[in-house]
Amino acid sequence: MSLHEMGIPAVDLDLFINGSPEQKAQFVKDLGRAYEDIGFVAVKNHLIDEATVHKLYNEVQKFFALPTEMKLKYEDKALAGQRGYTSFGREHAKGSNAGDLKEFWHFGQEVEGDDPIRSEYPANIFVDEMPDFNEVGIKAYKDLERTGKFMLRALAIYLGLDETYFDAKIHNGNSILRPIHYPPITEEPKSAVRAGQHEDINLITLLIGASADGLEVLNKNNEWVAVTALPDHIVVNVGDMLQRHTNGKLKSTTHRVVNPPREKWGSSRFSIPFFLHPRSEMRLDCLASCVPAGEKPMWEPISAGEFLDERLAEIGLKK
């Protein structure tokens, strides 16, 4: 089954970066339509190479295989899950009290230059026993951040903005790389999902193909559609910040991770999303060009930092 048959369009980022003016314009059109329609696309010729992806998955699996007491050395609950390790079941979907069946790690921004925004971010937590884990995590972060910058440039053009509209807003932004481990299911689960249905908080999310199936998105017909990216693709979806900024023109699609069939309960699932966030001062106020004449914006004005704080409290990571 192709990605198109599953309702998830595929695009080639190289056509935007290196293609002819006509190819670049077609990429912009295809991407914009997909994000108005379902909010998800599969992207090939992105900027994270296969060797980095392979090494990252190997290191992530080694980390989560460490003894629990060793992993807990790297959990700082005062950071509200912003850096380092977050233990099993601490996060939940908005509106749900049931903890998701996962544990995860967060790599954050390594600020470039003498940008005063450095004071807003906690320092990254690094694993003493695993220098390769630390190194490849930061490399993957930067590769996905670059990929995201080009995706946002295409969307800026689609929205009638200057191509580099988002560049300064995401430079040294509050993005997060989150390796996730969904452990084997050892007893009858209370729900059918490893991660409850939700929308992402950020501008866009870039997902390196998971180690097992399970991701499902809710299409406009209110049907759950399984998403399985091809090996050389990443999946990129719209988050709530971008939906809000475009007054709902671009869709932040509801998605979830469902439990595997019973015969696969004994298998772990690993997934590595990159949540691309802007700087905290970015305004998410609805773009005037996205608000029909005579209508009011769908959302009240708010900054990215204020919006993030609200949502972290809603999902249980911040008081």
N, C-alpha and C positions, 0 to 999 in steps of 0.2 A: 504494500500500500504506500503510495507516495504521500508526501507531506500535503500536496494539493488536495488529494482525495480525503484527507483527514480535516480539511478546512483550515490548515495552517499554511499560509503562503511562504515560499522560499525566495530569498533575494541574494544577489551577489554583490558584496560590498566593494569588490575591485572595480566594478562598473562605475561606482560613484567616485572612487579615489583616483583611478587611472583611465577611466573610459572617455569616450568622445563626449562632446556637449550633449548630443542626443541620448547617449547611453546614461549619462548622469541625470538628465531630466527624466528619463523613464524610470530610473531607480527611485528618484524622489516621488514620482507619481505612484509607483507600486507600493512603496513603503507607507506613504500617507494613507492610501486607500485601505491597506491592511490594518493600520492602526485605528482608522475610523470604523472598520468593520468588526474585527475581533480582538485587536490589541496585542497580538502575538505574531512574530515572524521567525522563520529559521534563516540564519545568515551563514553563507559560505564565504571563503576568502576574507575572514576576519583576521585580526592582528595578533592572535596568540597561537604559536606554532604547536604542532603535534607533540614534539619532544617535551615541551614545557607542560602540556596537559598530562602526558603520561607520567612524568616525574612528580607532578603535583598530586595526582591520584595515589601514586605509590606512597608518598610521604604522608598524605592524609590518612590512608588506611593504617600505616604504622603508628601514627599518633593515637588514633582512637583505639588501637589494640593495646596501648599501655595500661598498666594497672590503674584502677580508679583513683587510688590514693595519690598516684603520681600526677594524673590529670588535674586533680583538685588543687594541686599546688599552683595551678595557673588560672584558677577562678577567683576573680576579685568582684564580689557582689556589689561593692560600692560603685563600680563602674557601669552598673545597669546593663551589663552584657555588651558594652561597647568594644571591649578588647579582650583577647584571650579566650578562655574556656567558659562555656555555659553548660551546666550539667543537665542530665536527662529530665525532661518534663517541666522545666522552668518557664518556657514560653508557651503561650496559647494564642489561638486566633481571636481577633476582636469579637466581643460578644459571647465568647465561650469561656467557661471556667476549667475545661478539661485540658490538661497539659499535653502538648504535642509529643508524639513518641520519637523524640530525637534529642541528640546532644550536638553541640556545634562549637566552632572556633571563629573568632573574628580577627582579621587583619584590617588595620585602618590606614589612614593617610600618613605617608612619610612626607612632611611638608618640605617643599623645595624653596630655596632662597630664604630671605629674612622676613617672610610674610608674617605679620603679627597674628594671623589666625592660628598660628602654632599654639598659642596659649589656650585656645578653645578645645583642643584635642588631647585626650590622654595618650601617653606614649604607648607604642605597640608593646605587647608582652611577647617575649620570645622564649622558646623551649630550649633549656640548657642542653638537654640530651640529644636534640635533633637540629643541628645547624642547617642541614639541607632543607628541612621543613620550613624554617624561617626564610631562607634565601629564595626558594622557588615560590613561596607564598607572596612575597613582595614583588617578584618579577611578574607573576601572573596578574597581580593587582594592576601594575602599570600597563601591561599589554591590554587588559580589558578596559582600562580607563581610556586608553588611546582609541580603541575600537568604538567605545561609547561616544567619544567626542565627534567622530565622523558620522555616526548614526544621528546625533543631535544636529549636526550641521545640515544633513539632508532634511530633517524635520523642520529646521528653521526656514529653509527655502520653501518647503511645502506650506508653511504657515504665513508666507509673505514677509518674513523678517530677513534681516541681514544674515548671510550664511554663518558668520561667526558670533551670532547673538548669544549663544550659550557658552562660548569659550571661556570668557572671564568669570562667568557664574559658576563653572565647575572646576576652575583652576584651584588646586589645593582644596577641593571640595571634601565633604564629610562622607565619602564613599566607604563601603564595607565589602570585603571579600569574606564569604561565609562558607567554609567547608562544613558539611552536615553529615552526621552518621545516624541513620535510622537502624537501630539494632535489630537482631532477629526477634521475632515475636514468640514468646515462650509460654504464654497462656492466652485464653480467650480474651481478645481486646474488648474494652468497653465501647469502642466505636470502630467504624470501618476505615478510619483514616489515620495515617501517620502524621499528617499536617492538615489541620482543619481548613475549610474553604476561607479564602481571604483575598485581599488585593494588596499589592506591595505599596510601601509608603513613598518611595523615592521617585525620581524622574523616569529612569528606565532600569530594567534588570537584565543582565546578560548571564545566561546559564550555560555553563559547560556541560555537555551531555552527561546525564546521570549514569550510574553503574547498573541500574535496573529500571524497569518501567514503573509507572505509578503516577506521573504527573498527568493531571486532567484539567482542561479549561472549560468554562461554561460559555457556550456560544450564544448568539442572539436569539436562537430558538429555545433557549433554556435547556439545552442538552449538554451533558458532560462528554467531552471529546478527549480521547487519549492523545498525548503528545509524545512522540518518540523521535528525537532529532537524528538525522543521519550522522555517521561518525565524524564527518568533516564540517559539520554545521554547529553553531551555537544557537540557542533560542533567546530572542530578545523581546521583552514585553514592556508595555507602558505601565508606569506606576501612578499612584494617586496624585503626586505633586504635578506631574505633567497633565494629567486629566483636568485637574483643578485650574492650572494655568491657562489651558486652552478651552475653558468653559464647557468641558465635556465633549469637545470635538474629537479628541483622541481618547480612546477607551482604555481604562484600567480594568482589565478583565479578571473576574473571579476565577481562582484556581485552587487546587488542592493536591495532596499526595495521598493516594488510597493504599490500603494494605494489599499485599500480594495475595494470590490464591493460597489456600492452606498448605499446599504441597511446597510452597516456597517460603513459608514462615521462618525457616531456619537460616535464611540468607539475610545478610546486612544489605542496606542500600546506602550508597554515598552520592552526594550531590553537592555542587559547588556554584552557587549563584554569586554574582557581583552586583551589589546594589549601588547604582550610581546616584549619588546625592550632590546637590549644589552646595555652595557656601551658605552658611546660616542666614546671611543678610539678604539673599535673593528673595524678591517679592514673588509670591505665587498668585497675586491678584489676577483675575481673569483678563486676558488680552482683549483690548477693545475690539480688535478685528474679528474676534471669535464670538462676540456678543451681538446677536441680531438687533437691528435698529428697533428702538422702542421697547426692548426687553431689558430686564435687570440681570446682572451676572448671577449664575447659579450659586456661587459661594462668596462669602465675605472676604475682604482683604486679609492676608496673613503672610508672615515671613516663613521661609523654609524651616528655620530653627524653631519657631513657635509651633509649627505644624508637626515637626518631628517629636517634640516633647509631648504633645498631646497623644500621639499615636503610641509612643513607647509606654506611656502609662496604661493605655487601653489594652495592650497585649501582655502586660504584666512584667515588663522589664524595668520600669521606672515608677517610683512612688509619686 
